Amino acid sequence: MTERIQKIIASRGITSRRKAEELILAGRVTCNGRVCLLGERADPEIDHILLDGKPLPSGTEYTYIMLNKPRGYVTTLSDEKGRKDITLLVADCPTRVYPVGRLDMDSEGLLILTNDGDLANSLMHPRHEVNKTYRVYVTGYSVEALEQLGKPVELDGYIIKKPQVRCITADTRGNAQLEVVIHEGRNRQVRRMCDMAGMKVKRLMRIAEGDLMLGKLPLGEWRQLTTDEVEQLKR
């Protein structure tokens, strides 16, 4: 069955359909020895499609992506209240993927999405203690408040593990930029921890999960994880 070539490329887990169109326009894709045109169709079972002179990989069983979630989106695949959800941001992902964990609507930053249920469950299970690193902008900062933030506290009847906290910058008016590393994923955990320490969160951004770093991924954009990044998460 013939399909648009950009859709075939995207279905192989190489990149999004939009980026696949850019590859075709750049003349990097050939079909049966001829440079492809945008919108051209082919049968992947019959036609010989090459990207930069190399055959496309076979269809991947699992897809792993990283999204830089903006504020104002809920981390669900649909919302009964009609709020914007993250499916709007990954609509051009060729595979239906699901969020690993959550970021509340007012938070932003790194969110992993995949259709690999085993990996998702492993990353979310508390026994694996996957570190989650946040950049947190607060008011009401003091040295005493930072010390309190670094202590284990009870949330939802559960004593959280001692978080790692440090102050990056602070001013004389009590505004500060903190780095907070937690092991669990309780609902609004970092915000509630800050409240209990007497600080109010103005902005919260997840910048790392385990060894996976958000880096310079633009806000609202997503990318495929590399093979090495997936292996790091599995370890």
C-alpha positions as CSV (number, residue, x, y, z in Angstrom):
1,M,0.0,0.0,0.0
2,T,1.4,3.4,-0.9
3,E,1.8,6.2,1.6
4,R,3.3,9.7,1.5
5,I,7.1,9.3,1.9
6,Q,7.3,11.7,4.8
7,K,4.8,9.5,6.7
8,I,6.9,6.4,6.0
9,I,10.0,8.1,7.4
10,A,8.2,9.3,10.5
11,S,6.7,5.8,11.1
12,R,10.3,4.4,11.4
13,G,11.0,6.5,14.5
14,I,13.6,8.7,12.8
15,T,11.9,12.1,13.3
16,S,8.5,13.8,13.2
17,R,6.6,14.1,10.0
18,R,7.3,17.8,9.8
19,K,11.0,17.2,10.0
20,A,10.7,14.4,7.5
21,E,9.3,16.9,5.0
22,E,12.3,19.1,5.6
23,L,14.6,16.1,4.8
24,I,12.7,15.6,1.5
25,L,12.9,19.3,0.6
26,A,16.7,19.2,1.3
27,G,17.1,16.4,-1.3
28,R,18.3,13.9,1.3
29,V,15.7,11.3,0.5
30,T,15.7,9.1,-2.6
31,C,13.2,6.5,-3.9
32,N,14.4,3.9,-6.4
33,G,17.4,5.9,-7.1
34,R,15.6,9.2,-7.7
35,V,15.5,12.2,-5.4
36,C,12.0,12.4,-3.8
37,L,9.6,15.2,-4.1
38,L,7.5,16.5,-1.2
39,G,4.1,14.7,-1.2
40,E,5.3,11.8,-3.3
41,R,4.0,8.4,-2.4
42,A,5.7,5.0,-2.2
43,D,5.1,1.4,-1.0
44,P,7.7,0.7,1.7
45,E,7.3,-3.1,1.0
46,I,8.3,-2.6,-2.7
47,D,10.1,0.7,-3.2
48,H,13.7,1.3,-2.2
49,I,13.8,4.4,0.0
50,L,17.1,5.8,1.2
51,L,17.9,8.6,3.6
52,D,21.4,10.1,3.1
53,G,22.1,7.0,1.0
54,K,21.2,4.6,3.7
55,P,18.0,2.3,3.9
56,L,15.4,3.4,6.4
57,P,15.4,1.3,9.7
58,S,12.7,-1.2,10.0
59,G,9.6,-0.2,12.0
60,T,10.4,0.3,15.7
61,E,8.4,-1.5,18.3
62,Y,8.7,1.3,20.8
63,T,8.9,5.1,20.6
64,Y,10.6,7.3,23.2
65,I,10.4,11.1,23.1
66,M,11.2,14.0,25.3
67,L,8.8,17.0,25.5
68,N,9.6,20.4,27.0
69,K,6.1,21.0,28.4
70,P,5.0,24.7,28.7
71,R,2.8,26.0,31.4
72,G,-0.9,25.8,30.8
73,Y,-1.1,22.2,29.5
74,V,-2.3,19.3,31.6
75,T,-0.3,16.0,31.5
76,T,-3.1,13.8,30.2
77,L,-4.3,12.6,26.8
78,S,-7.7,14.2,27.3
79,D,-9.3,16.5,29.9
80,E,-12.9,16.5,31.0
81,K,-12.6,20.2,31.9
82,G,-11.7,21.1,28.4
83,R,-8.2,22.4,29.3
84,K,-5.3,22.1,26.8
85,D,-3.5,18.8,27.0
86,I,-0.1,17.6,25.8
87,T,-1.6,15.7,22.8
88,L,-1.7,19.1,21.1
89,L,2.1,19.4,21.5
90,V,3.0,15.9,20.2
91,A,0.3,15.7,17.5
92,D,3.0,15.2,14.8
93,C,4.6,12.2,16.6
94,P,4.0,9.2,14.3
95,T,3.2,6.9,17.2
96,R,0.7,7.2,20.0
97,V,2.7,7.8,23.2
98,Y,1.8,8.2,26.8
99,P,3.3,10.5,29.5
100,V,5.7,8.9,32.1
101,G,4.6,10.5,35.3
102,R,3.1,14.0,35.3
103,L,3.8,17.7,35.6
104,D,1.0,19.9,36.9
105,M,-0.6,22.4,34.6
106,D,1.4,25.3,36.1
107,S,4.8,23.5,35.8
108,E,7.0,23.1,32.8
109,G,10.0,21.2,31.6
110,L,11.1,17.7,30.8
111,L,8.4,15.1,30.2
112,I,9.1,11.6,28.8
113,L,6.5,10.0,26.6
114,T,6.6,6.4,25.3
115,N,4.5,3.4,24.4
116,D,6.9,1.2,26.3
117,G,4.7,0.4,29.4
118,D,7.4,-1.7,31.2
119,L,9.9,1.2,31.1
120,A,7.3,3.7,32.1
121,N,6.3,1.6,35.1
122,S,9.9,1.2,36.1
123,L,10.6,4.9,36.0
124,M,7.5,5.8,38.0
125,H,7.9,3.1,40.7
126,P,9.4,4.6,43.9
127,R,11.6,1.6,44.6
128,H,13.8,2.6,41.7
129,E,14.5,6.0,43.1
130,V,14.9,7.8,39.8
131,N,16.1,11.3,40.6
132,K,14.0,14.2,39.3
133,T,15.7,17.6,39.2
134,Y,13.8,20.8,39.3
135,R,14.7,24.5,38.9
136,V,12.5,26.3,41.3
137,Y,11.9,30.1,41.6
138,V,10.5,31.1,45.0
139,T,9.6,34.0,47.2
140,G,10.0,34.0,51.0
141,Y,13.5,32.5,50.8
142,S,15.7,32.3,53.8
143,V,18.6,30.1,54.9
144,E,16.3,28.6,57.5
145,A,13.6,27.9,54.9
146,L,16.2,26.2,52.7
147,E,17.2,24.0,55.6
148,Q,13.6,23.1,56.3
149,L,13.1,22.3,52.6
150,G,16.0,19.8,52.8
151,K,14.3,17.7,55.5
152,P,12.1,14.6,55.0
153,V,8.4,15.5,55.5
154,E,5.1,13.6,55.4
155,L,3.0,13.9,52.2
156,D,-0.2,11.9,51.8
157,G,0.7,9.7,54.7
158,Y,4.1,8.9,53.2
159,I,7.5,10.1,54.5
160,I,9.4,11.3,51.5
161,K,13.2,10.6,51.2
162,K,15.5,13.5,52.1
163,P,15.6,15.8,49.0
164,Q,18.8,17.4,47.8
165,V,18.4,21.2,47.7
166,R,20.7,24.1,47.0
167,C,20.4,27.8,46.4
168,I,21.6,29.0,43.1
169,T,20.8,32.7,43.5
170,A,19.0,34.8,46.1
171,D,18.4,38.5,46.7
172,T,17.7,40.6,49.8
173,R,13.9,40.6,49.1
174,G,13.5,36.9,49.6
175,N,13.5,35.9,45.9
176,A,15.6,32.9,45.1
177,Q,16.4,30.3,42.4
178,L,16.8,26.8,43.9
179,E,17.7,23.4,42.6
180,V,15.6,20.6,44.1
181,V,16.2,16.9,43.5
182,I,13.5,14.4,44.6
183,H,13.1,10.7,44.3
184,E,9.3,10.4,44.4
185,G,6.5,11.8,42.2
186,R,3.8,12.8,44.7
187,N,1.1,15.2,43.4
188,R,2.5,18.7,43.3
189,Q,5.3,17.5,45.6
190,V,7.9,20.2,45.2
191,R,5.2,23.0,45.5
192,R,3.9,21.4,48.7
193,M,7.4,21.0,50.1
194,C,8.1,24.6,49.5
195,D,4.8,25.7,51.1
196,M,5.7,23.7,54.2
197,A,9.1,25.4,54.4
198,G,7.4,28.8,54.1
199,M,8.3,29.6,50.5
200,K,5.9,30.3,47.6
201,V,6.8,28.8,44.2
202,K,6.6,31.4,41.3
203,R,7.9,29.1,38.6
204,L,8.8,25.4,38.5
205,M,10.7,23.6,35.8
206,R,11.9,20.0,35.6
207,I,15.4,20.0,34.0
208,A,16.4,16.3,34.4
209,E,15.1,12.9,35.1
210,G,17.9,10.4,36.0
211,D,20.7,11.2,33.7
212,L,18.4,12.5,31.0
213,M,18.8,16.3,30.7
214,L,16.4,18.8,29.1
215,G,19.2,20.7,27.6
216,K,18.3,23.3,25.0
217,L,15.1,21.7,23.7
218,P,12.8,24.7,22.9
219,L,9.7,25.2,25.0
220,G,6.7,23.3,23.5
221,E,8.9,21.1,21.3
222,W,9.7,17.4,21.4
223,R,12.4,15.1,20.1
224,Q,13.2,11.4,19.8
225,L,15.5,10.1,22.5
226,T,18.8,8.7,21.3
227,T,19.6,5.0,21.7
228,D,22.1,5.9,24.4
229,E,19.5,7.9,26.3
230,V,17.0,5.1,26.2
231,E,19.6,2.6,27.5
232,Q,20.5,5.0,30.3
233,L,16.9,5.2,31.4
234,K,16.6,1.4,31.3
235,R,19.7,1.1,33.5
